[in-house]
């Protein structure tokens, strides 16, 4: 079981399909929002296929390894720590990334839609050089350039398990030992996959 697998998920499923997915979830997770349930159940399907077990046999922990909170940690498999996975959702699309063999992954997607005060967001997100390049870019490209930078940093932070606990502008654009790959999960979305060898836990969906 090697390599990194990235799976797109349709979060706008009909009620009958959602009901079938709900059956895979523990009772405690069936009260979550519809899109969250779809993504979590599909994640179980993907992991189960990789591991050769039933989806309802998958045991997922969301305990934060930093503060001990039971629900806002980076998702991890209790019995298979060598498998890393990460999820993200935006709009009506979700994405799941899974890796094994000592590789740790983080993934993030964002729907391309207007953001209020984009310039202010850029100041809070980008380092000095990246911000200067963003300001110099044509206005028609600034939104997608910002989202590319945002998803890259988010994917990295989700991979190392810290989440947004520090200002994004201090997170470097290039990180030693890590690679970030951008991908098009669907038209109108920007996605980024971070991969490295960190084994830390942290935040996830």
Secondary structure, DSSP 8 states (H G I E B T S, - for coil): --SEEEEEEES---HHHHHHHHTTS-GGGTTS-HHHHHHHHHHHHHHHHHHTS-GGG--EE---TTT--SSSS--EESS-TT-EEEEEEETTEEEEEEE-TT-EEEEEEEE----TTHHHHHHHHS-HHHHHHHHHS-HHHHHHHHHHHHHHHHHHHHHHT--S-S-GGGS-SS-TT-EEEEE-SSTTEEEEEEEE---------
